[in-house]
């Protein structure tokens, strides 16, 4: 049996943008008939919200968009690189953090910005970063491709994020489909990585210090 293609979306705390991207991309895969060939997960660069569900505003915009999602946040770990075919960062800050964590150049080459797959951007492939984003020195050019953090704002910011994620997910789907057809998926499992493990809520620290606005 062919190993599944494995993708992990990463944002700051895994309660706003990355669970939104996970839900949208799962739906895209199901529509395209690829849901049995691809495993999709999400994580946060930090563990502030580990064990929490998605932000209620994320849940609200996903429901309004017709997406189903059950979620508990967790933190991304370096060991996961051995298991993942593609790591998708939601903004340039996450891209920098993830590439700094990558143990090898091959691992770093698996990390891309979600919006690098969006309309109006240079065409990307799963096997190589988009033009201008190939090295740590080029990361400054990625700022215009961020999905902005909506955490400290109102519901409109979450709706904007969903629109950006939906637009980029179509291009990502094309790239993933091509990778599956070419047989580029990795097969080695990473220690400590289990996308199918039960997700439970538990005690957790707070989001990075700053006053959160009411939604």
BALOLO-17434 format. One record per residue (C-alpha): residue in three letters; x, y, z. Coordinates in steps of 0.25 Angstrom, whole numbers, plus 2048, in hexadecimal, padded with zeros to 3 digits. Layout:
BEGIN
ALAXYZ
...
% end
This chain:
BEGIN
UNK800800800
UNK80580E7FC
UNK808817808
UNK7FF823809
UNK804831806
UNK806838813
UNK803847815
UNK804850821
UNK7FF85E822
UNK80686782C
UNK802874832
UNK80587B840
UNK7FD87384A
UNK7F586A841
UNK7E7870845
UNK7E487A83A
UNK7EB87982C
UNK7F186B82B
UNK7E4863830
UNK7DD86C826
UNK7E686881B
UNK7E685981F
UNK7D685981E
UNK7D6860811
UNK7E185780B
UNK7DA84A810
UNK7CD84F808
UNK7D58527FC
UNK7DB8447FC
UNK7CE83D7FE
UNK7C88457F2
UNK7D48407EA
UNK7D38327EE
UNK7E18327F5
UNK7DD832804
UNK7E1823804
UNK7EF8267FF
UNK7F2832808
UNK7F3834817
UNK7F184381B
UNK7F4848829
UNK7F885682F
UNK80085B83B
UNK806867841
UNK81486D842
UNK81186E851
UNK80A86685B
UNK802872862
UNK7F486B85E
UNK7F885D85E
UNK7EB854861
UNK7E286085D
UNK7D785F853
UNK7D8869847
UNK7D587884A
UNK7C587A84A
UNK7C788483F
UNK7CE879837
UNK7C386F83A
UNK7B887A836
UNK7BE87D828
UNK7C186F825
UNK7B286B828
UNK7AE877820
UNK7B6872814
UNK7B1864815
UNK7BD85D81B
UNK7BD853826
UNK7C9852830
UNK7CC84C83D
UNK7D9852843
UNK7E285284F
UNK7EF85A84E
UNK7FD85584F
UNK80B85A84C
UNK814856840
UNK82084E844
UNK82D84C83C
UNK82C83D83C
UNK82083E833
UNK828842827
UNK82C834825
UNK81D830823
UNK81883C81B
UNK81883F80C
UNK81484D80D
UNK814857818
UNK80B864815
UNK80E87181C
UNK80387B81E
UNK80C88781E
UNK81B88B81C
UNK81E88A82B
UNK81A87C82B
UNK82287981F
UNK82E87F826
UNK82C877832
UNK82986A82B
UNK83586B822
UNK83E86E82E
UNK838861835
UNK83B858828
UNK84684E82B
UNK84A84E81C
UNK84985680F
UNK84084B80A
UNK83784D816
UNK83785C814
UNK83485A805
UNK826854809
UNK822861810
UNK81A86B808
UNK81087780A
UNK802874808
UNK7FF880800
UNK80B87D7F7
UNK8018737F0
UNK7F787E7EE
UNK7F28857E2
UNK7FB8907DD
UNK80888A7E3
UNK8138827DC
UNK80F8747DA
UNK81586B7E5
UNK81785C7E6
UNK8188527F2
UNK82684E7EE
UNK82C85C7EE
UNK82986A7F4
UNK8238757EC
UNK82D87F7E6
UNK8338897F0
UNK8308807FC
UNK83A8767FA
UNK84487A805
UNK843880813
UNK84988D80D
UNK83D88E803
UNK83388E80E
UNK83189D80E
UNK82A89C801
UNK81F893807
UNK81889E80F
UNK80E8A1805
UNK809892805
UNK805892814
UNK7F788D818
UNK7F6898823
UNK7F4894832
UNK7E5897835
UNK7E6893844
UNK7E68A184A
UNK7DB8A7841
UNK7CC8A483D
UNK7C589A835
UNK7C88A2828
UNK7D789E829
UNK7D388F82A
UNK7CA89081E
UNK7D6897816
UNK7DF88C81A
UNK7D5881815
UNK7D4888808
UNK7E4888807
UNK7E587A80B
UNK7DA875801
UNK7E187D7F6
UNK7EE8767F8
UNK7E98687FB
UNK7E58667EC
UNK7F38687E8
UNK7F88607F3
UNK7EF8557EF
UNK7F58557E1
UNK8038547E6
UNK7FF8487F0
UNK7F88417E5
UNK8048427DC
UNK80D83D7E7
UNK8048317EA
UNK80482D7DB
UNK81382E7DB
UNK8158267E7
UNK81D8307EF
UNK81782D7FD
UNK820828808
UNK81D81C810
UNK82681C81D
UNK81D81F829
UNK823829833
UNK823826842
UNK81982E84A
UNK81083183D
UNK80382B83D
UNK7F8833835
UNK7EE828839
UNK7F0829848
UNK7E482D851
UNK7E583C854
UNK7E0840862
UNK7DF84D869
UNK7E7850875
UNK7EE85B87D
UNK7F5865875
UNK7FC872876
UNK7F787F86F
UNK7F9884861
UNK80588E860
UNK80389A869
UNK7FA8A4863
UNK7EC8A9866
UNK7E28A185D
UNK7D78A9857
UNK7C88A4859
UNK7C389E84C
% end
